[in-house]
Amino acid sequence: MGTYYNNITLVINKSLNIVSKVKTLIIGSSDSNPIFLINGSKSSGTNISGFNFQSKNGDGIVIQNTSKISVSKNNMTKINGTAIKVNQSSNVNIYSNKINNSKAGLSVNNSKNTNINSNSIKSNENNGATIEKSQNITLSKNQLSSNGKNGVSISNSKEIILDQNSIEDNGQNGVNLKNTSKVRINKNKINKNKMHGIYFDEKVTNTRITTNNITNNKKAGIALDKSGSNTYINGNIINHNLIGINVNSGSYNLTITQNIITNSTCSDDDGASGVGINFGQNYEYSSKFNVNYNAIYGNERREVEIHDTDETVVFGGNWYGHSSQSMCNFCPKLQTRLITMQLVQTGHNTLSIIFYDGNKIASLLPSLTGNFNINGHVYRAISVNGVMTIKLNKDDLKYFNTATAGVSFEKLRITFSESYYDSDEDDKIAGGNKEWTNMNSGDQDNEAGNGGGTGSSGSGSTSSSGDGSSFAGLTSSADTGGSSAGSDGTSGNDQSQNNQAVLLDEVTKNPNLKAILAIIALVIVVMVAYYWKDISKMLKK
């Protein structure tokens, strides 16, 4: 096969294997016909691979009324139509093609069982990929970027999978859904699109949005605009959008759980901007609406806004960046539980931050990153099942008298009057007698309030406070947006009301404590016996 052919239109109506090993350039005809038309059942099994295609008038490759077609490793540029079009066909594989600077990237219409894998679809005038009236279509590991309209548009279709795609910098929405069922959007990067990351038009149902990174979109990360029932949103990082999730629809069987929703930014053009989860005027209450175990914090205006609706909004337990409701920035109409945070000594040489939903560890909270500052040495840890733990090194054990820890905007501090280093046991903190103070900003019901407690077991002392020490805050463990929602140099007066610290002592294993208690009991018995006559007279009176 040669390297160049001009004014070509080829109709393929039988099974052919057409492969170029020299990147043959084929330029379409001057009329509106496609370059290659693969048509009819007899063309089943055709393979097209290794070409460069250009066309000033028609489509590139059209696959019609056939099955088992493979199109791979082609460069489709300057196609004045759709680069690859699939109509009324099945079992088509389209992979490792480059589709650039064309009128439209790729379309699948009235077809089924088609796989679109590892293609680069960039800088096309209209949509990167369009799926219409189709079933069981999978788009995976594609790059769909800088297209003039939507990265992916799906309409009147069902059982569509978007998996591990990069959908970025498109002129409208990253993913646009209309009249769809059973769409799965999983492990995609949906970033920097000019409108919404994922947009729900009318009649979108049974959608699962899981484990995506949805960042820096110009409007909402996820916009449930004209529909939203029977939607499951789980495990996503939704960062630095105008709104994290906008709920402007019915909420029946809508679940939003285990997401990190942070850093939404304000815009003068949108009064609802800068909000983690916003409820629009078309939101409809449902008792089967569930929002729990999310980390919603650091959004510029509010974590949750309910300004545009009078409907009731009820959440479960979520982490809002603080353990005190008075410090959390969400709409007062919201009914919710606070997930709280405590700094705990969990072993001789380990410290942990533990998140609680009521009295239970919030094990379903997404993984968060926190910092521990031990006498100026910073440790970084990621929470797993609601707990993040550090193990102190030998040098820090020697001088361990101050521990500070922070997640989001919450800072906890423990200060000890003496080191827990034991020269005889280099690898352990000595289990000596300790006195500690626990300063809680809220009670066990996770509501706003004041609480405190003290305890003692011998000499020495510790205290928990929020003195405004500079401290880096939270980033998500999978955050690729380069942002941090931490607070450096926060005023100690503002923070002191919501600091918490707990020191766990194994007092029942401490023989010194048992001896002290025995002596106290003996003294009480002796005193009662000595003054028994006086006590008896007082009792008679």
GIBEL-V809514 format. One record per residue. RES is the residue in three letters. SS is DSSP state (h for helix, s for strand, l for the rest). NEAR is the number of other C-alpha atoms within 8 Angstrom. Layout:
RES/SS/NEAR  RES/SS/NEAR
This chain:
MET/l/4  GLY/l/6  THR/l/8  TYR/s/7  TYR/s/10  ASN/s/8  ASN/s/9  ILE/s/10  THR/l/11  LEU/s/8  VAL/s/8  ILE/s/11  ASN/l/10  LYS/l/8  SER/l/10  LEU/l/9  ASN/s/7  ILE/s/8  VAL/s/9  SER/l/10  LYS/l/6  VAL/l/8  LYS/l/9  THR/l/14  LEU/s/11  ILE/s/14  ILE/s/12  GLY/s/18  SER/l/15  SER/l/7  ASP/l/6  SER/l/8  ASN/l/10  PRO/l/14  ILE/l/17  PHE/s/11  LEU/s/13  ILE/s/14  ASN/s/13  GLY/l/10  SER/h/9  LYS/h/9  SER/h/15  SER/l/12  GLY/l/10  THR/l/14  ASN/s/12  ILE/s/11  SER/s/11  GLY/l/14  PHE/l/15  ASN/s/12  PHE/s/15  GLN/s/13  SER/s/14  LYS/l/9  ASN/l/13  GLY/l/16  ASP/l/17  GLY/l/18  ILE/s/12  VAL/s/13  ILE/s/14  GLN/s/12  ASN/l/10  THR/l/16  SER/s/12  LYS/l/11  ILE/l/13  SER/s/11  VAL/s/12  SER/s/12  LYS/l/11  ASN/l/13  ASN/s/12  MET/s/15  THR/s/13  LYS/s/11  ILE/s/18  ASN/l/11  GLY/l/11  THR/s/15  ALA/s/16  ILE/s/12  LYS/s/14  VAL/s/12  ASN/s/12  GLN/l/11  SER/l/14  SER/s/11  ASN/l/11  VAL/l/12  ASN/s/12  ILE/s/13  TYR/s/12  SER/l/11  ASN/l/14  LYS/s/12  ILE/s/15  ASN/s/14  ASN/l/11  SER/l/17  LYS/l/13  ALA/s/13  GLY/s/17  LEU/s/12  SER/s/12  VAL/s/12  ASN/s/12  ASN/l/11  SER/l/14  LYS/s/12  ASN/s/11  THR/s/13  ASN/s/13  ILE/s/13  ASN/s/13  SER/l/11  ASN/l/14  SER/s/12  ILE/s/15  LYS/s/14  SER/l/11  ASN/l/17  GLU/l/11  ASN/l/11  ASN/l/16  GLY/l/17  ALA/s/13  THR/s/11  ILE/s/13  GLU/s/12  LYS/l/10  SER/l/14  GLN/s/12  ASN/s/11  ILE/s/13  THR/s/13  LEU/s/12  SER/s/13  LYS/l/11  ASN/l/14  GLN/s/12  LEU/s/17  SER/s/14  SER/l/12  ASN/l/18  GLY/l/12  LYS/l/12  ASN/l/17  GLY/l/19  VAL/s/15  SER/s/12  ILE/s/13  SER/s/11  ASN/s/10  SER/s/14  LYS/s/11  GLU/s/11  ILE/s/12  ILE/s/13  LEU/s/13  ASP/s/13  GLN/l/11  ASN/l/14  SER/s/12  ILE/s/16  GLU/s/14  ASP/l/12  ASN/l/18  GLY/l/12  GLN/l/12  ASN/l/17  GLY/l/19  VAL/s/14  ASN/s/14  LEU/s/13  LYS/s/12  ASN/s/12  THR/s/14  SER/s/11  LYS/s/11  VAL/s/13  ARG/s/13  ILE/s/13  ASN/s/13  LYS/l/11  ASN/l/14  LYS/s/12  ILE/s/14  ASN/s/14  LYS/l/12  ASN/l/17  LYS/l/12  MET/l/12  HIS/l/17  GLY/l/19  ILE/s/13  TYR/s/14  PHE/s/14  ASP/l/13  GLU/l/9  LYS/l/9  VAL/s/15  THR/s/13  ASN/l/11  THR/s/13  ARG/s/13  ILE/s/13  THR/s/13  THR/l/11  ASN/l/14  ASN/s/15  ILE/s/14  THR/s/15  ASN/l/13  ASN/l/17  LYS/l/11  LYS/l/11  ALA/s/16  GLY/s/18  ILE/s/11  ALA/s/14  LEU/s/14  ASP/l/13  LYS/l/10  SER/l/14  GLY/l/16  SER/l/13  ASN/l/12  THR/s/13  TYR/s/12  ILE/s/12  ASN/s/13  GLY/l/12  ASN/l/14  ILE/s/15  ILE/s/14  ASN/s/16  HIS/l/13  ASN/l/17  LEU/l/17  ILE/s/17  GLY/s/18  ILE/s/12  ASN/s/14  VAL/s/14  ASN/l/15  SER/l/14  GLY/s/12  SER/l/15  TYR/l/12  ASN/l/11  LEU/l/13  THR/s/12  ILE/s/12  THR/s/12  GLN/l/14  ASN/l/15  ILE/s/14  ILE/s/14  THR/s/15  ASN/l/15  SER/l/19  THR/l/14  CYS/l/11  SER/s/9  ASP/l/5  ASP/l/4  ASP/s/7  GLY/l/6  ALA/l/8  SER/l/12  GLY/l/16  VAL/s/19  GLY/s/18  ILE/s/12  ASN/s/14  PHE/s/13  GLY/l/13  GLN/l/7  ASN/l/8  TYR/l/13  GLU/s/9  TYR/l/11  SER/l/9  SER/l/5  LYS/l/8  PHE/l/12  ASN/s/11  VAL/s/13  ASN/s/11  TYR/l/15  ASN/l/16  ALA/s/15  ILE/s/14  TYR/s/14  GLY/l/11  ASN/l/14  GLU/l/10  ARG/l/11  ARG/s/12  GLU/s/15  VAL/s/12  GLU/s/13  ILE/l/13  HIS/l/8  ASP/l/7  THR/l/10  ASP/l/6  GLU/l/7  THR/l/7  VAL/l/9  VAL/s/9  PHE/s/12  GLY/s/10  GLY/s/13  ASN/s/16  TRP/s/13  TYR/l/13  GLY/l/13  HIS/l/14  SER/l/17  SER/l/15  GLN/h/10  SER/h/6  MET/h/8  CYS/l/10  ASN/l/10  PHE/l/9  CYS/l/11  PRO/l/5  LYS/l/7  LEU/l/12  GLN/s/8  THR/s/9  ARG/s/11  LEU/s/14  ILE/s/15  THR/s/13  MET/s/11  GLN/s/12  LEU/s/15  VAL/s/12  GLN/s/11  THR/s/9  GLY/s/6  HIS/l/9  ASN/l/10  THR/s/11  LEU/s/13  SER/s/12  ILE/s/12  ILE/s/12  PHE/s/13  TYR/s/13  ASP/s/13  GLY/l/10  ASN/l/7  LYS/s/6  ILE/s/10  ALA/l/12  SER/l/9  LEU/l/8  LEU/l/12  PRO/l/15  SER/l/11  LEU/s/11  THR/s/13  GLY/s/16  ASN/s/15  PHE/s/14  ASN/s/11  ILE/s/13  ASN/l/10  GLY/l/5  HIS/s/8  VAL/s/8  TYR/s/9  ARG/s/9  ALA/s/11  ILE/s/11  SER/l/13  VAL/s/9  ASN/l/10  GLY/l/15  VAL/s/11  MET/s/12  THR/s/11  ILE/s/11  LYS/s/7  LEU/l/9  ASN/l/6  LYS/h/8  ASP/h/6  ASP/h/11  LEU/h/15  LYS/h/10  TYR/l/10  PHE/l/14  ASN/l/13  THR/s/10  ALA/s/12  THR/s/11  ALA/s/13  GLY/s/15  VAL/s/14  SER/l/15  PHE/l/12  GLU/s/12  LYS/s/12  LEU/s/15  ARG/s/16  ILE/s/13  THR/s/10  PHE/s/12  SER/l/8  GLU/l/8  SER/l/10  TYR/l/13  TYR/s/13  ASP/s/10  SER/l/5  ASP/l/4  GLU/s/9  ASP/s/9  ASP/s/7  LYS/s/10  ILE/s/12  ALA/l/9  GLY/l/6  GLY/l/5  ASN/l/8  LYS/l/11  GLU/s/12  TRP/s/12  THR/s/13  ASN/s/13  MET/s/12  ASN/s/14  SER/s/15  GLY/s/14  ASP/l/11  GLN/l/7  ASP/l/7  ASN/l/15  GLU/l/11  ALA/s/10  GLY/s/8  ASN/s/9  GLY/s/9  GLY/s/9  GLY/s/8  THR/s/7  GLY/s/7  SER/s/7  SER/l/9  GLY/l/8  SER/l/7  GLY/l/10  SER/l/10  THR/s/12  SER/s/11  SER/s/15  SER/l/11  GLY/l/14  ASP/l/9  GLY/l/10  SER/l/8  SER/l/8  PHE/l/11  ALA/l/9  GLY/l/15  LEU/l/15  THR/s/13  SER/s/10  SER/l/8  ALA/l/5  ASP/l/10  THR/l/6  GLY/l/8  GLY/l/5  SER/l/8  SER/l/7  ALA/l/13  GLY/l/12  SER/l/11  ASP/l/8  GLY/l/8  THR/l/10  SER/l/8  GLY/h/10  ASN/h/9  ASP/h/7  GLN/h/14  SER/h/10  GLN/h/10  ASN/h/13  ASN/l/17  GLN/l/15  ALA/l/15  VAL/s/10  LEU/s/10  LEU/l/7  ASP/l/4  GLU/l/6  VAL/h/7  THR/h/6  LYS/h/5  ASN/l/8  PRO/h/7  ASN/h/6  LEU/h/10  LYS/h/9  ALA/h/8  ILE/h/8  LEU/h/8  ALA/h/8  ILE/h/8  ILE/h/8  ALA/h/8  LEU/h/8  VAL/h/8  ILE/h/8  VAL/h/8  VAL/h/8  MET/h/8  VAL/h/8  ALA/h/7  TYR/h/7  TYR/l/8  TRP/h/8  LYS/h/7  ASP/h/7  ILE/h/8  SER/h/8  LYS/h/8  MET/h/7  LEU/h/6  LYS/h/5  LYS/l/4
